Amino acid sequence: MGKHAVRLATRAVIVHDGRLLLVNAWANGQSRLLCAPGGGIMPGTSLPDNLVREVHEETGLTITVGAPCLVNEFHDPRTGFHQVDLFFRCSIVGSAEISETWQDPERIVTQHVWAGETDIPHLWVKPDSLARVAFSAETPAIYDAFEEIVK
């Protein structure tokens, strides 16, 4: 598997007014790949608390964390990098407006996209099952297959 420990991350599935919140997945716009907001777990922090912090850092939004809905894992066979993402259904508390001047303190997230279900096929979104889970609240939690990382 390589020399790296498996990285654990949380991600927020936020659907507001029929649109799913997506963010760019690579710093400085190095890729057009979009994903749900979230990030790596800080030791000693619960999964929901971690997710609230990450979403606020990346978007300025305040959320409440609901039920888990998706588990996805990916890896880079060249480097040994392996990440498991735990996705939770989340709701926005207060305004859903993301300031155009909002800056992620880590400068990774530089783009926010509110995508409708019909927009998703025209975007590059990972994991592949995210839209299906997001727009079907009745879908039970699923596991999206182990895949190689893409950029």
C-alpha positions as CSV (number, residue, x, y, z in Angstrom):
1,M,0.0,0.0,0.0
2,G,2.9,2.4,0.4
3,K,4.3,4.2,3.4
4,H,1.4,6.6,4.1
5,A,-1.4,6.1,6.6
6,V,-4.9,6.2,5.3
7,R,-6.3,9.8,5.5
8,L,-9.8,10.2,6.8
9,A,-11.9,13.1,5.6
10,T,-15.5,14.3,6.0
11,R,-17.6,15.9,3.2
12,A,-20.9,17.8,3.3
13,V,-23.8,17.0,1.0
14,I,-25.6,20.3,1.0
15,V,-28.6,20.7,-1.3
16,H,-30.2,24.1,-1.1
17,D,-33.1,25.3,-3.3
18,G,-32.5,22.2,-5.5
19,R,-28.8,22.8,-6.0
20,L,-25.8,20.9,-4.7
21,L,-22.8,22.8,-3.3
22,L,-19.6,21.8,-5.0
23,V,-16.0,23.2,-4.6
24,N,-12.9,22.9,-6.6
25,A,-10.8,19.9,-5.5
26,W,-7.3,21.1,-6.2
27,A,-5.5,24.2,-5.1
28,N,-5.0,27.1,-7.5
29,G,-7.4,25.7,-10.0
30,Q,-5.0,23.0,-11.1
31,S,-8.0,20.9,-12.2
32,R,-11.6,21.4,-13.1
33,L,-12.6,18.5,-10.8
34,L,-15.4,19.4,-8.3
35,C,-16.3,17.7,-5.1
36,A,-18.4,18.3,-1.9
37,P,-16.9,20.7,0.6
38,G,-15.0,19.2,3.6
39,G,-11.6,18.0,4.5
40,G,-9.2,15.9,6.6
41,I,-10.0,14.9,10.2
42,M,-8.2,16.6,13.0
43,P,-7.3,14.1,15.7
44,G,-9.5,14.7,18.8
45,T,-12.3,16.3,16.8
46,S,-15.6,14.5,16.2
47,L,-16.6,13.9,12.6
48,P,-19.5,16.4,12.7
49,D,-17.4,19.1,14.5
50,N,-14.7,18.6,11.9
51,L,-17.1,19.0,9.1
52,V,-18.7,22.1,10.5
53,R,-15.2,23.6,10.7
54,E,-14.1,22.6,7.2
55,V,-17.3,23.8,5.5
56,H,-17.0,27.2,7.3
57,E,-13.3,27.5,6.3
58,E,-14.0,26.7,2.7
59,T,-17.3,28.6,2.2
60,G,-18.1,30.8,5.2
61,L,-21.3,28.9,5.7
62,T,-22.6,27.5,8.9
63,I,-24.2,24.1,8.8
64,T,-25.8,21.4,10.9
65,V,-24.6,17.8,10.2
66,G,-27.2,15.1,9.6
67,A,-27.0,11.4,8.8
68,P,-24.1,9.7,6.9
69,C,-25.0,9.0,3.3
70,L,-21.9,7.9,1.3
71,V,-18.5,6.4,1.9
72,N,-15.9,6.9,-0.9
73,E,-12.3,5.9,-1.1
74,F,-9.6,6.7,-3.5
75,H,-5.8,6.2,-3.8
76,D,-2.8,7.1,-5.8
77,P,-0.8,3.9,-6.6
78,R,2.3,6.0,-7.5
79,T,2.6,7.7,-4.1
80,G,0.6,5.4,-1.8
81,F,-1.8,8.2,-0.9
82,H,-5.1,6.6,0.2
83,Q,-8.2,8.6,1.5
84,V,-11.5,7.6,2.8
85,D,-14.3,10.3,2.6
86,L,-17.3,10.1,4.8
87,F,-20.2,12.1,3.4
88,F,-23.0,13.5,5.6
89,R,-26.3,15.2,4.6
90,C,-26.1,18.7,5.9
91,S,-28.3,21.8,6.2
92,I,-27.4,25.4,6.1
93,V,-28.0,27.6,9.2
94,G,-28.8,31.2,8.2
95,S,-27.8,32.6,4.9
96,A,-26.8,30.4,1.9
97,E,-24.9,33.3,0.3
98,I,-21.2,32.7,-0.2
99,S,-19.3,36.0,-0.5
100,E,-17.4,36.4,-3.7
101,T,-14.4,37.6,-1.6
102,W,-14.5,34.6,0.8
103,Q,-11.0,33.0,1.1
104,D,-10.2,29.6,2.3
105,P,-7.5,30.1,4.9
106,E,-5.5,27.2,3.3
107,R,-6.1,28.7,-0.2
108,I,-7.2,25.4,-1.6
109,V,-10.8,26.1,-2.4
110,T,-11.1,29.0,-4.9
111,Q,-14.4,28.1,-6.6
112,H,-17.9,27.5,-5.3
113,V,-20.6,26.0,-7.6
114,W,-24.3,25.6,-6.8
115,A,-25.2,22.8,-9.4
116,G,-28.7,21.6,-10.2
117,E,-29.2,18.0,-11.1
118,T,-29.3,18.8,-14.8
119,D,-26.0,20.7,-14.5
120,I,-24.0,17.7,-13.1
121,P,-23.6,15.8,-16.4
122,H,-21.8,18.9,-17.8
123,L,-19.4,19.1,-14.8
124,W,-16.5,16.9,-13.7
125,V,-17.7,15.7,-10.2
126,K,-16.2,13.1,-8.0
127,P,-17.2,10.7,-6.6
128,D,-19.4,9.5,-9.4
129,S,-22.3,8.6,-7.0
130,L,-22.4,12.1,-5.4
131,A,-25.2,13.5,-7.5
132,R,-27.4,10.4,-7.2
133,V,-27.0,10.5,-3.4
134,A,-27.5,14.2,-3.1
135,F,-30.7,14.4,-5.2
136,S,-32.3,11.3,-3.8
137,A,-32.8,11.9,-0.1
138,E,-34.4,8.5,0.2
139,T,-31.3,6.7,-1.0
140,P,-29.7,4.6,1.9
141,A,-26.0,5.2,2.6
142,I,-23.8,3.7,-0.1
143,Y,-20.2,2.7,-0.6
144,D,-18.6,4.1,-3.8
145,A,-15.9,1.8,-5.1
146,F,-12.2,2.2,-4.4
147,E,-10.7,4.1,-7.3
148,E,-7.5,5.7,-8.5
149,I,-7.2,9.4,-7.8
150,V,-7.9,11.7,-10.7
151,K,-6.7,15.3,-11.4
